[in-house]
Amino acid sequence: MEDEESGAVLRTVGRQIKLWREAAGLKQAELGAAIGYGEEQVSAVERARRIPSPEFLDNADRVLEAGGKIAAMKKEVAEARYPKKVRDLAKLEAEAVEIGAYGNHNMQGLLQTPEYARALYDMRRPSYSEDEIESHVAARIARQEIFERRPATTLTFVQEEVTLRRPLGGRMVLRRQLEHLLELGQLRHVEIQVMPTDRDNHAGMSGLLRVLKLNDGTTVGYSEAQLISRVISNPKEVQTLELRYGIIRSQALTPRESLAFIEKLRGET
C-alpha cells in the first residue's frame, strides 16, 4: 500500500506525462502504441495507479519530445517503488561512512541474495502479494549498492551461527547465500564475523541492532522488533548500542576464523 510521499511522486509524474501527451495531441492509446504499452497501462500511470518502469519514462520522453524532462524523473520514481521504512533506512545508509550490524535470526539485509530475500518475504504472515514481494526484494537488493560506493563505506557484520545453518528457502538457497558471504568477506572494506552458538557469554541478548556513523560526525542506531522499527538518536541510547556492538564483535570469531567457518558450512550444505 503506497504511503503519502510515494503517492505524491506518482501523481506528479502521471500529471506531467498527461500534460506532455495532450500537448503532443496524442490519445492514451496512441502514446501506448508508440512506446510499446497498452492504453490501460498508460491510463494507469497517468492516474498514479501504476509505477512506470524506466523504459516507459525513457520512451515517453522520446516520443513526446520532452527533452529529458520525463526521463529525469526516473530516480524519484525508483525510490517511490519502495516502502517508506526502506527509503528512510537507505537515506541513512547513504550518509554513513561506517555501518555495523548484528543479525540474530536471519541474514542481515545488506548481505542477502535475491533468492534468500524472496524466501523471507514469501514466508511473511499475513502474506504479501506477488507484487509486494517483488517490491520488497527489489528495495532490499537496491540498498546493496553500498558495497560498490566510493569512497568505500566501512561495513562490519556479526551473524549468529544459527543464521548460517537455517535453510530458509531450501538448501540450494542457503548454499548460494553462504557463497555470497564468502565473496563479500573478501572485500577490503567488509568484515563478517560469526557468533558461535556455544558462547556462554553474549552481549547481544536484547536482539538485532545496527550502528551507523554518518559523514557529519554523528552516530545513530537502528533497531527492529516485529512491527516496530525506529532510528535511535538519543546520545545515551546510541552509546549503549555502540558498547554492545563492540562487545559482540569481541565475543565472536575473528573475520578470518569466520570465513573459514562459513567455508566449512558451505561444504556441508
Phi and psi restraints in degrees (value plus and minus 20) as a CYANA .aco file:
   2 GLU   PHI     -92.0   -52.0
   2 GLU   PSI     127.5   167.5
   3 ASP   PHI    -114.8   -74.8
   3 ASP   PSI     155.0   195.0
   4 GLU   PHI     -78.6   -38.6
   4 GLU   PSI     -65.7   -25.7
   5 GLU   PHI     -85.0   -45.0
   5 GLU   PSI     -64.7   -24.7
   6 SER   PHI     -83.8   -43.8
   6 SER   PSI     -63.7   -23.7
   7 GLY   PHI     -81.0   -41.0
   7 GLY   PSI     -57.9   -17.9
   8 ALA   PHI     -84.4   -44.4
   8 ALA   PSI     -60.5   -20.5
   9 VAL   PHI     -82.7   -42.7
   9 VAL   PSI     -67.1   -27.1
  10 LEU   PHI     -86.3   -46.3
  10 LEU   PSI     -56.1   -16.1
  11 ARG   PHI     -86.2   -46.2
  11 ARG   PSI     -59.8   -19.8
  12 THR   PHI     -84.6   -44.6
  12 THR   PSI     -65.4   -25.4
  13 VAL   PHI     -82.9   -42.9
  13 VAL   PSI     -66.3   -26.3
  14 GLY   PHI     -80.3   -40.3
  14 GLY   PSI     -61.1   -21.1
  15 ARG   PHI     -85.6   -45.6
  15 ARG   PSI     -61.0   -21.0
  16 GLN   PHI     -84.9   -44.9
  16 GLN   PSI     -62.4   -22.4
  17 ILE   PHI     -83.1   -43.1
  17 ILE   PSI     -61.9   -21.9
  18 LYS   PHI     -82.3   -42.3
  18 LYS   PSI     -62.5   -22.5
  19 LEU   PHI     -84.3   -44.3
  19 LEU   PSI     -63.9   -23.9
  20 TRP   PHI     -86.0   -46.0
  20 TRP   PSI     -58.4   -18.4
  21 ARG   PHI     -84.6   -44.6
  21 ARG   PSI     -66.2   -26.2
  22 GLU   PHI     -86.1   -46.1
  22 GLU   PSI     -56.5   -16.5
  23 ALA   PHI     -85.3   -45.3
  23 ALA   PSI     -49.0    -9.0
  24 ALA   PHI    -104.7   -64.7
  24 ALA   PSI     -25.1    14.9
  25 GLY   PHI      53.1    93.1
  25 GLY   PSI       8.0    48.0
  26 LEU   PHI    -126.4   -86.4
  26 LEU   PSI     125.0   165.0
  27 LYS   PHI    -105.5   -65.5
  27 LYS   PSI     145.3   185.3
  28 GLN   PHI     -78.2   -38.2
  28 GLN   PSI     -61.4   -21.4
  29 ALA   PHI     -84.7   -44.7
  29 ALA   PSI     -56.7   -16.7
  30 GLU   PHI     -89.6   -49.6
  30 GLU   PSI     -61.8   -21.8
  31 LEU   PHI     -83.8   -43.8
  31 LEU   PSI     -63.8   -23.8
  32 GLY   PHI     -78.2   -38.2
  32 GLY   PSI     -65.3   -25.3
  33 ALA   PHI     -83.5   -43.5
  33 ALA   PSI     -54.9   -14.9
  34 ALA   PHI     -94.5   -54.5
  34 ALA   PSI     -46.2    -6.2
  35 ILE   PHI    -132.1   -92.1
  35 ILE   PSI     -15.7    24.3
  36 GLY   PHI      65.2   105.2
  36 GLY   PSI       6.9    46.9
  37 TYR   PHI    -149.3  -109.3
  37 TYR   PSI     139.9   179.9
  38 GLY   PHI    -100.9   -60.9
  38 GLY   PSI     143.5   183.5
  39 GLU   PHI     -78.6   -38.6
  39 GLU   PSI     -61.4   -21.4
  40 GLU   PHI     -82.3   -42.3
  40 GLU   PSI     -57.2   -17.2
  41 GLN   PHI     -87.4   -47.4
  41 GLN   PSI     -62.2   -22.2
  42 VAL   PHI     -82.3   -42.3
  42 VAL   PSI     -65.0   -25.0
  43 SER   PHI     -80.0   -40.0
  43 SER   PSI     -62.7   -22.7
  44 ALA   PHI     -85.2   -45.2
  44 ALA   PSI     -57.6   -17.6
  45 VAL   PHI     -86.6   -46.6
  45 VAL   PSI     -64.8   -24.8
  46 GLU   PHI     -85.3   -45.3
  46 GLU   PSI     -49.0    -9.0
  47 ARG   PHI    -112.1   -72.1
  47 ARG   PSI     -11.5    28.5
  48 ALA   PHI      41.5    81.5
  48 ALA   PSI       9.5    49.5
  49 ARG   PHI    -117.3   -77.3
  49 ARG   PSI     -30.5     9.5
  50 ARG   PHI    -159.7  -119.7
  50 ARG   PSI     119.7   159.7
  51 ILE   PHI    -105.6   -65.6
  51 ILE   PSI      99.2   139.2
  52 PRO   PHI     -91.0   -51.0
  52 PRO   PSI     121.9   161.9
  53 SER   PHI     -96.3   -56.3
  53 SER   PSI     143.5   183.5
  54 PRO   PHI     -78.0   -38.0
  54 PRO   PSI     -56.6   -16.6
  55 GLU   PHI     -85.0   -45.0
  55 GLU   PSI     -60.1   -20.1
  56 PHE   PHI     -78.0   -38.0
  56 PHE   PSI     -68.3   -28.3
  57 LEU   PHI     -86.5   -46.5
  57 LEU   PSI     -61.9   -21.9
  58 ASP   PHI     -82.5   -42.5
  58 ASP   PSI     -66.6   -26.6
  59 ASN   PHI     -87.0   -47.0
  59 ASN   PSI     -60.5   -20.5
  60 ALA   PHI     -83.4   -43.4
  60 ALA   PSI     -60.0   -20.0
  61 ASP   PHI     -81.0   -41.0
  61 ASP   PSI     -62.9   -22.9
  62 ARG   PHI     -87.4   -47.4
  62 ARG   PSI     -69.7   -29.7
  63 VAL   PHI     -86.2   -46.2
  63 VAL   PSI     -58.8   -18.8
  64 LEU   PHI    -107.7   -67.7
  64 LEU   PSI     -20.3    19.7
  65 GLU   PHI      32.8    72.8
  65 GLU   PSI      31.4    71.4
  66 ALA   PHI    -106.9   -66.9
  66 ALA   PSI     -20.7    19.3
  67 GLY   PHI      44.6    84.6
  67 GLY   PSI       9.5    49.5
  68 GLY   PHI      72.8   112.8
  68 GLY   PSI     -26.2    13.8
  69 LYS   PHI     -90.5   -50.5
  69 LYS   PSI     -53.1   -13.1
  70 ILE   PHI     -99.4   -59.4
  70 ILE   PSI     -64.6   -24.6
  71 ALA   PHI     -81.5   -41.5
  71 ALA   PSI     -49.0    -9.0
  72 ALA   PHI     -86.5   -46.5
  72 ALA   PSI     -33.9     6.1
  73 MET   PHI    -107.7   -67.7
  73 MET   PSI     -15.4    24.6
  74 LYS   PHI     -81.0   -41.0
  74 LYS   PSI     -59.4   -19.4
  75 LYS   PHI     -84.2   -44.2
  75 LYS   PSI     -66.7   -26.7
  76 GLU   PHI     -83.8   -43.8
  76 GLU   PSI     -59.3   -19.3
  77 VAL   PHI     -86.4   -46.4
  77 VAL   PSI     -60.3   -20.3
  78 ALA   PHI     -81.0   -41.0
  78 ALA   PSI     -61.7   -21.7
  79 GLU   PHI     -88.0   -48.0
  79 GLU   PSI     -53.7   -13.7
  80 ALA   PHI     -88.0   -48.0
  80 ALA   PSI     -38.0     2.0
  81 ARG   PHI     -86.4   -46.4
  81 ARG   PSI     -45.1    -5.1
  82 TYR   PHI    -120.2   -80.2
  82 TYR   PSI     129.7   169.7
  83 PRO   PHI     -78.8   -38.8
  83 PRO   PSI     131.3   171.3
  84 LYS   PHI     -77.0   -37.0
  84 LYS   PSI     -59.8   -19.8
  85 LYS   PHI     -78.4   -38.4
  85 LYS   PSI     -60.6   -20.6
  86 VAL   PHI     -90.1   -50.1
  86 VAL   PSI     -61.4   -21.4
  87 ARG   PHI     -81.4   -41.4
  87 ARG   PSI     -62.2   -22.2
  88 ASP   PHI     -83.8   -43.8
  88 ASP   PSI     -62.5   -22.5
  89 LEU   PHI     -87.0   -47.0
  89 LEU   PSI     -60.5   -20.5
  90 ALA   PHI     -82.8   -42.8
  90 ALA   PSI     -56.7   -16.7
  91 LYS   PHI     -84.3   -44.3
  91 LYS   PSI     -60.8   -20.8
  92 LEU   PHI     -82.6   -42.6
  92 LEU   PSI     -66.4   -26.4
  93 GLU   PHI     -82.9   -42.9
  93 GLU   PSI     -53.6   -13.6
  94 ALA   PHI     -86.6   -46.6
  94 ALA   PSI     -45.6    -5.6
  95 GLU   PHI    -114.3   -74.3
  95 GLU   PSI     -22.2    17.8
  96 ALA   PHI    -107.9   -67.9
  96 ALA   PSI     119.8   159.8
  97 VAL   PHI    -121.1   -81.1
  97 VAL   PSI     -35.4     4.6
  98 GLU   PHI    -172.0  -132.0
  98 GLU   PSI     114.7   154.7
  99 ILE   PHI    -152.6  -112.6
  99 ILE   PSI     111.0   151.0
 100 GLY   PHI    -141.5  -101.5
 100 GLY   PSI     116.0   156.0
 101 ALA   PHI    -160.7  -120.7
 101 ALA   PSI     114.6   154.6
 102 TYR   PHI    -132.7   -92.7
 102 TYR   PSI     104.4   144.4
 103 GLY   PHI    -135.9   -95.9
 103 GLY   PSI     112.2   152.2
 104 ASN   PHI    -140.3  -100.3
 104 ASN   PSI     -31.3     8.7
 105 HIS   PHI    -151.5  -111.5
 105 HIS   PSI     -38.8     1.2
 106 ASN   PHI    -171.7  -131.7
 106 ASN   PSI     153.6   193.6
 107 MET   PHI     -83.2   -43.2
 107 MET   PSI     117.0   157.0
 108 GLN   PHI     -79.9   -39.9
 108 GLN   PSI     121.6   161.6
 109 GLY   PHI     -72.0   -32.0
 109 GLY   PSI     -61.7   -21.7
 110 LEU   PHI     -87.5   -47.5
 110 LEU   PSI     -37.8     2.2
 111 LEU   PHI    -115.2   -75.2
 111 LEU   PSI     -29.3    10.7
 112 GLN   PHI     -96.5   -56.5
 112 GLN   PSI     122.2   162.2
 113 THR   PHI     -98.6   -58.6
 113 THR   PSI     141.2   181.2
 114 PRO   PHI     -77.5   -37.5
 114 PRO   PSI     -58.8   -18.8
 115 GLU   PHI     -86.7   -46.7
 115 GLU   PSI     -59.6   -19.6
 116 TYR   PHI     -87.2   -47.2
 116 TYR   PSI     -64.5   -24.5
 117 ALA   PHI     -80.6   -40.6
 117 ALA   PSI     -63.4   -23.4
 118 ARG   PHI     -81.5   -41.5
 118 ARG   PSI     -61.0   -21.0
 119 ALA   PHI     -80.6   -40.6
 119 ALA   PSI     -60.5   -20.5
 120 LEU   PHI     -83.5   -43.5
 120 LEU   PSI     -67.5   -27.5
 121 TYR   PHI     -90.9   -50.9
 121 TYR   PSI     -49.0    -9.0
 122 ASP   PHI     -88.2   -48.2
 122 ASP   PSI     -49.1    -9.1
 123 MET   PHI    -114.9   -74.9
 123 MET   PSI     -15.7    24.3
 124 ARG   PHI     -85.5   -45.5
 124 ARG   PSI     121.9   161.9
 125 ARG   PHI    -149.2  -109.2
 125 ARG   PSI     110.6   150.6
 126 PRO   PHI     -79.7   -39.7
 126 PRO   PSI     134.8   174.8
 127 SER   PHI     -88.5   -48.5
 127 SER   PSI     125.9   165.9
 128 TYR   PHI    -104.4   -64.4
 128 TYR   PSI     134.8   174.8
 129 SER   PHI     -96.0   -56.0
 129 SER   PSI     147.4   187.4
 130 GLU   PHI     -81.4   -41.4
 130 GLU   PSI     -59.9   -19.9
 131 ASP   PHI     -84.2   -44.2
 131 ASP   PSI     -60.3   -20.3
 132 GLU   PHI     -85.6   -45.6
 132 GLU   PSI     -60.0   -20.0
 133 ILE   PHI     -81.3   -41.3
 133 ILE   PSI     -67.1   -27.1
 134 GLU   PHI     -79.9   -39.9
 134 GLU   PSI     -61.4   -21.4
 135 SER   PHI     -83.7   -43.7
 135 SER   PSI     -65.5   -25.5
 136 HIS   PHI     -86.5   -46.5
 136 HIS   PSI     -62.0   -22.0
 137 VAL   PHI     -83.9   -43.9
 137 VAL   PSI     -65.6   -25.6
 138 ALA   PHI     -79.9   -39.9
 138 ALA   PSI     -60.7   -20.7
 139 ALA   PHI     -84.7   -44.7
 139 ALA   PSI     -62.9   -22.9
 140 ARG   PHI     -85.1   -45.1
 140 ARG   PSI     -64.5   -24.5
 141 ILE   PHI     -89.6   -49.6
 141 ILE   PSI     -54.7   -14.7
 142 ALA   PHI     -80.6   -40.6
 142 ALA   PSI     -54.3   -14.3
 143 ARG   PHI     -84.9   -44.9
 143 ARG   PSI     -39.6     0.4
 144 GLN   PHI     -96.3   -56.3
 144 GLN   PSI     -21.5    18.5
 145 GLU   PHI     -82.5   -42.5
 145 GLU   PSI     -33.8     6.2
 146 ILE   PHI     -79.5   -39.5
 146 ILE   PSI     -47.9    -7.9
 147 PHE   PHI     -87.3   -47.3
 147 PHE   PSI     -43.3    -3.3
 148 GLU   PHI    -122.6   -82.6
 148 GLU   PSI     -18.5    21.5
 149 ARG   PHI     -88.0   -48.0
 149 ARG   PSI     124.5   164.5
 150 ARG   PHI    -152.0  -112.0
 150 ARG   PSI     110.0   150.0
 151 PRO   PHI     -83.9   -43.9
 151 PRO   PSI     129.3   169.3
 152 ALA   PHI     -88.1   -48.1
 152 ALA   PSI     120.2   160.2
 153 THR   PHI    -105.6   -65.6
 153 THR   PSI     111.9   151.9
 154 THR   PHI     -94.5   -54.5
 154 THR   PSI     104.8   144.8
 155 LEU   PHI    -144.7  -104.7
 155 LEU   PSI     103.5   143.5
 156 THR   PHI    -145.6  -105.6
 156 THR   PSI     121.7   161.7
 157 PHE   PHI    -156.0  -116.0
 157 PHE   PSI     122.3   162.3
 158 VAL   PHI    -143.8  -103.8
 158 VAL   PSI     102.9   142.9
 159 GLN   PHI    -136.2   -96.2
 159 GLN   PSI     114.7   154.7
 160 GLU   PHI     -84.1   -44.1
 160 GLU   PSI     123.2   163.2
 161 GLU   PHI     -73.2   -33.2
 161 GLU   PSI     -58.8   -18.8
 162 VAL   PHI     -81.2   -41.2
 162 VAL   PSI     -49.4    -9.4
 163 THR   PHI     -90.6   -50.6
 163 THR   PSI     -39.6     0.4
 164 LEU   PHI    -109.1   -69.1
 164 LEU   PSI     -30.7     9.3
 165 ARG   PHI    -128.8   -88.8
 165 ARG   PSI     -43.9    -3.9
 166 ARG   PHI     -92.5   -52.5
 166 ARG   PSI      95.8   135.8
 167 PRO   PHI    -102.1   -62.1
 167 PRO   PSI      37.3    77.3
 168 LEU   PHI     -81.5   -41.5
 168 LEU   PSI     104.9   144.9
 169 GLY   PHI      66.3   106.3
 169 GLY   PSI     -25.9    14.1
 170 GLY   PHI      90.6   130.6
 170 GLY   PSI     145.8   185.8
 171 ARG   PHI     -82.7   -42.7
 171 ARG   PSI     -59.9   -19.9
 172 MET   PHI     -88.0   -48.0
 172 MET   PSI     -56.2   -16.2
 173 VAL   PHI     -84.7   -44.7
 173 VAL   PSI     -62.6   -22.6
 174 LEU   PHI     -84.6   -44.6
 174 LEU   PSI     -63.1   -23.1
 175 ARG   PHI     -80.6   -40.6
 175 ARG   PSI     -65.3   -25.3
 176 ARG   PHI     -84.4   -44.4
 176 ARG   PSI     -54.7   -14.7
 177 GLN   PHI     -84.6   -44.6
 177 GLN   PSI     -62.3   -22.3
 178 LEU   PHI     -85.0   -45.0
 178 LEU   PSI     -59.6   -19.6
 179 GLU   PHI     -82.7   -42.7
 179 GLU   PSI     -59.1   -19.1
 180 HIS   PHI     -83.6   -43.6
 180 HIS   PSI     -61.1   -21.1
 181 LEU   PHI     -80.5   -40.5
 181 LEU   PSI     -62.4   -22.4
 182 LEU   PHI     -83.5   -43.5
 182 LEU   PSI     -56.8   -16.8
 183 GLU   PHI     -87.0   -47.0
 183 GLU   PSI     -66.5   -26.5
 184 LEU   PHI     -85.3   -45.3
 184 LEU   PSI     -56.5   -16.5
 185 GLY   PHI     -85.2   -45.2
 185 GLY   PSI     -34.0     6.0
 186 GLN   PHI    -103.8   -63.8
 186 GLN   PSI     -34.2     5.8
 187 LEU   PHI     -91.0   -51.0
 187 LEU   PSI     118.4   158.4
 188 ARG   PHI     -87.6   -47.6
 188 ARG   PSI     -45.4    -5.4
 189 HIS   PHI    -118.3   -78.3
 189 HIS   PSI      -8.7    31.3
 190 VAL   PHI    -143.6  -103.6
 190 VAL   PSI     112.9   152.9
 191 GLU   PHI    -148.4  -108.4
 191 GLU   PSI     105.8   145.8
 192 ILE   PHI    -136.3   -96.3
 192 ILE   PSI     108.1   148.1
 193 GLN   PHI    -143.5  -103.5
 193 GLN   PSI     132.2   172.2
 194 VAL   PHI    -133.0   -93.0
 194 VAL   PSI     112.5   152.5
 195 MET   PHI    -116.5   -76.5
 195 MET   PSI      88.2   128.2
 196 PRO   PHI     -83.8   -43.8
 196 PRO   PSI     125.2   165.2
 197 THR   PHI     -85.6   -45.6
 197 THR   PSI     -46.0    -6.0
 198 ASP   PHI    -103.5   -63.5
 198 ASP   PSI     -13.1    26.9
 199 ARG   PHI     -85.4   -45.4
 199 ARG   PSI     112.0   152.0
 200 ASP   PHI    -117.7   -77.7
 200 ASP   PSI     -16.8    23.2
 201 ASN   PHI    -160.5  -120.5
 201 ASN   PSI     103.1   143.1
 202 HIS   PHI    -167.1  -127.1
 202 HIS   PSI     101.2   141.2
 203 ALA   PHI    -105.4   -65.4
 203 ALA   PSI     -21.4    18.6
 204 GLY   PHI    -124.1   -84.1
 204 GLY   PSI       3.7    43.7
 205 MET   PHI     -89.4   -49.4
 205 MET   PSI     -31.0     9.0
 206 SER   PHI    -105.9   -65.9
 206 SER   PSI     -23.0    17.0
 207 GLY   PHI      94.5   134.5
 207 GLY   PSI    -199.1  -159.1
 208 LEU   PHI     -85.4   -45.4
 208 LEU   PSI     136.7   176.7
 209 LEU   PHI    -176.7  -136.7
 209 LEU   PSI     140.0   180.0
 210 ARG   PHI    -156.7  -116.7
 210 ARG   PSI     123.5   163.5
 211 VAL   PHI    -146.4  -106.4
 211 VAL   PSI     105.2   145.2
 212 LEU   PHI    -141.8  -101.8
 212 LEU   PSI     101.5   141.5
 213 LYS   PHI    -116.3   -76.3
 213 LYS   PSI      98.3   138.3
 214 LEU   PHI    -110.4   -70.4
 214 LEU   PSI     143.2   183.2
 215 ASN   PHI     -91.2   -51.2
 215 ASN   PSI     -28.5    11.5
 216 ASP   PHI    -113.7   -73.7
 216 ASP   PSI     -13.9    26.1
 217 GLY   PHI      76.0   116.0
 217 GLY   PSI     -30.2     9.8
 218 THR   PHI    -106.7   -66.7
 218 THR   PSI     141.8   181.8
 219 THR   PHI    -147.3  -107.3
 219 THR   PSI     116.9   156.9
 220 VAL   PHI    -149.4  -109.4
 220 VAL   PSI     140.2   180.2
 221 GLY   PHI    -133.3   -93.3
 221 GLY   PSI     146.1   186.1
 222 TYR   PHI    -165.8  -125.8
 222 TYR   PSI     111.3   151.3
 223 SER   PHI    -157.4  -117.4
 223 SER   PSI     134.0   174.0
 224 GLU   PHI    -155.5  -115.5
 224 GLU   PSI     122.6   162.6
 225 ALA   PHI    -173.4  -133.4
 225 ALA   PSI      91.5   131.5
 226 GLN   PHI      31.2    71.2
 226 GLN   PSI    -133.4   -93.4
 227 LEU   PHI    -111.5   -71.5
 227 LEU   PSI     -14.8    25.2
 228 ILE   PHI    -138.0   -98.0
 228 ILE   PSI     111.6   151.6
 229 SER   PHI    -156.2  -116.2
 229 SER   PSI     123.2   163.2
 230 ARG   PHI    -173.0  -133.0
 230 ARG   PSI     129.9   169.9
 231 VAL   PHI    -107.3   -67.3
 231 VAL   PSI     115.1   155.1
 232 ILE   PHI    -130.9   -90.9
 232 ILE   PSI      96.2   136.2
 233 SER   PHI    -138.5   -98.5
 233 SER   PSI     -31.5     8.5
 234 ASN   PHI     -79.1   -39.1
 234 ASN   PSI     102.4   142.4
 235 PRO   PHI     -73.4   -33.4
 235 PRO   PSI     -60.6   -20.6
 236 LYS   PHI     -87.3   -47.3
 236 LYS   PSI     -60.8   -20.8
 237 GLU   PHI     -88.4   -48.4
 237 GLU   PSI     -59.5   -19.5
 238 VAL   PHI     -83.3   -43.3
 238 VAL   PSI     -60.7   -20.7
 239 GLN   PHI     -80.7   -40.7
 239 GLN   PSI     -59.4   -19.4
 240 THR   PHI     -83.1   -43.1
 240 THR   PSI     -63.9   -23.9
 241 LEU   PHI     -84.2   -44.2
 241 LEU   PSI     -61.3   -21.3
 242 GLU   PHI     -82.1   -42.1
 242 GLU   PSI     -62.4   -22.4
 243 LEU   PHI     -80.9   -40.9
 243 LEU   PSI     -68.1   -28.1
 244 ARG   PHI     -81.8   -41.8
 244 ARG   PSI     -64.1   -24.1
 245 TYR   PHI     -84.6   -44.6
 245 TYR   PSI     -60.0   -20.0
 246 GLY   PHI     -81.2   -41.2
 246 GLY   PSI     -62.1   -22.1
 247 ILE   PHI     -89.4   -49.4
 247 ILE   PSI     -60.4   -20.4
 248 ILE   PHI     -76.9   -36.9
 248 ILE   PSI     -64.7   -24.7
 249 ARG   PHI     -83.5   -43.5
 249 ARG   PSI     -57.9   -17.9
 250 SER   PHI     -90.6   -50.6
 250 SER   PSI     -45.5    -5.5
 251 GLN   PHI    -105.1   -65.1
 251 GLN   PSI     -39.0     1.0
 252 ALA   PHI    -102.6   -62.6
 252 ALA   PSI     150.0   190.0
 253 LEU   PHI     -83.2   -43.2
 253 LEU   PSI     132.7   172.7
 254 THR   PHI     -86.3   -46.3
 254 THR   PSI     143.1   183.1
 255 PRO   PHI     -75.2   -35.2
 255 PRO   PSI     -62.0   -22.0
 256 ARG   PHI     -86.5   -46.5
 256 ARG   PSI     -65.3   -25.3
 257 GLU   PHI     -81.8   -41.8
 257 GLU   PSI     -56.5   -16.5
 258 SER   PHI     -86.8   -46.8
 258 SER   PSI     -62.8   -22.8
 259 LEU   PHI     -85.1   -45.1
 259 LEU   PSI     -56.9   -16.9
 260 ALA   PHI     -84.9   -44.9
 260 ALA   PSI     -58.6   -18.6
 261 PHE   PHI     -84.8   -44.8
 261 PHE   PSI     -65.0   -25.0
 262 ILE   PHI     -83.7   -43.7
 262 ILE   PSI     -60.4   -20.4
 263 GLU   PHI     -80.1   -40.1
 263 GLU   PSI     -61.9   -21.9
 264 LYS   PHI     -83.7   -43.7
 264 LYS   PSI     -64.5   -24.5
 265 LEU   PHI     -84.1   -44.1
 265 LEU   PSI     -59.1   -19.1
 266 ARG   PHI     -80.2   -40.2
 266 ARG   PSI     -58.9   -18.9
 267 GLY   PHI     -86.7   -46.7
 267 GLY   PSI     -43.9    -3.9
 268 GLU   PHI    -111.8   -71.8
 268 GLU   PSI     -31.7     8.3
